Every structure is written in structure tokens, then in C-alpha cells.
Amino acid sequence: MSDGWGNEELEASVQAYHEMLEKQARGIKCVKTHIYRGLAERFGRKAGAFERRMQNISAIYEESGLEWVVGLKPQKNIGSAIKAQLVEMIEMQTLGNTVARELEVAEAEAEHHNVFDPKDVVDARKRVVASLVRRRGQAAFRKKLLAAYDTRCSITGCNQAEVLEAAHIHPYKGQHTHVVSNGLLLRADLHTLFDLYLIAIEPSTQLIQLAPALSGSDYAQYQGLPLITPTPASARPSVEALQWHADQCTWFKSQTASSD
């Protein structure tokens, strides 16, 4: 094959490196040569090439002050274009791990504070309903978005009202943020991804952009599609709010930049 490295094999290298690093942290031994050979068979490139690429990844980890895989001495002889790609992939890997850890902590706290009490089962349904109401968004705000978007998810067009939620573009900070132009009507799963900054909306074009972490998922079908917006101009998403949200997505390179 050609000497040029494609995104898929770079991503596979970063993923394999991360897995080795995790095993190292847990004191689990791994045979590096087996990993190189596996990648070589998958992509039709020599195993030594993957070992050298792993050493480039070590150099990036070292530059960032992070622990690198023992036995893969940092090698800085790497082209600027490939280095930029690797840096972005490593950042996304780190972001994904951070989000996962935060969710684990939140889930553990939720479990701790919601210990099952059989004497309290009578109120369980009320708590579930209250939780759904909170998640969907402040009632009046959600009703305004349902009306503005004609009960359709602004990304998928889904019209099942029960799974549509009021998403703030800029986080809720009082009643002044409960305006339609600071909201999107989103299906529940997309609301979660939007809040985790894994989905962005290009402010100038209002095209949907997905984080690289979602590129191999079912959500990839929405990449580059236009956002569904309300007909009244006053109800359309604020460009400034979309820019603020896009600025929080470290993987996203917007065509414009916020002045904040």
C-alpha cells in the first residue's frame, strides 16, 4: 500500500495505544508485537511501521505531560499533518474517557442517594414522572419549542412527542435563558449527546456536525445535514448561542470564532 496513513489506521493505532496504556496502569502485561502484527494484518502495512507510529504517539503523550507506554520510547520524527491528526484523536480519546468517568461518578452518587426502600414504593411512580418532567425541560419552555418546531426533533424530524426534550443551547441560567431562540427540540438521546458537546451546529450554515467519536456509530447518518428550524425567524436558534456551544466542542473547528 502507499506510505500515506489513513484516518482509520491512525485511529486504530491511537485506540490500541490507549488499551496498552490502560493495561499498564492496571499492571496487566501485554505482548506489543502481537498488537503490531494484528494491525499489520488488518491494514496491510509492516508491523514495524505501527511500532514506530506508537512511538510517535508516546512523544505526543510526553509533550502533554502524560504517562506513556513503557517500552515505546518517544520518537518525535513525525510529519506536522499526521501529528495534528494524532493530537486531535488523542484529545477525543481523553475527552471520551473523561465523560465516561464523570458519568460513572454521577451514577454512583445517584445509586448512593437513592437506596431502595420497600416502604417508599408507593411514591416511586411519582418520582419517575417528576424525573421525566425535569429532563424534558421546564414545561412552558418545552411547550414553546414543541409549537415552534411543529413537534419535530430538529435533527431527526422524529415526531413522537414523548421522547422530545427541550434542550438549552446555552446552559440554563434563569428565566431569561428560557427563550425559544436559546433552545432546540431534540430527541432524548440526541439531547444527551448535545449536552456532552459531542454534537455541534455550525453557526453560519446551521449544518449538523458530529464529534469523531461518533463517526462509526448510527449517528453518523446526521453528519452534515441541515438543522430543521422553525419558520418564524424569531424562533430560530440564536447564532450567538450556537457559536458559544460550538466553542465548547474542542474537536470542532468553526468557520467563525466567538469573541467571548
Secondary structure, 3 states (H helix, E strand, C coil): CCCCCCHHHHHHHHHHHHHHHHHHHCCCCCCHHHHHHHHHHHHCCCHHHHHHHHHHHHHHHHHCCCCCCCCCCCCCCCCHHHHHHHHHHHHHHHHHHHHHHHHHHHHHHHHHHCCCCHHHHHHHHHHHHHHHHHHHCCHHHHHHHHHHCCCCCCCCCCCCHHHEEEEECCCCCCHHHCCHHHEEEEEHHHHHHHHCCCEEECCCCCEEEECHHHCCCHHHHHCCCECCCCCCHHHCCCHHHHHHHHHHCCCCCCCCCCCC
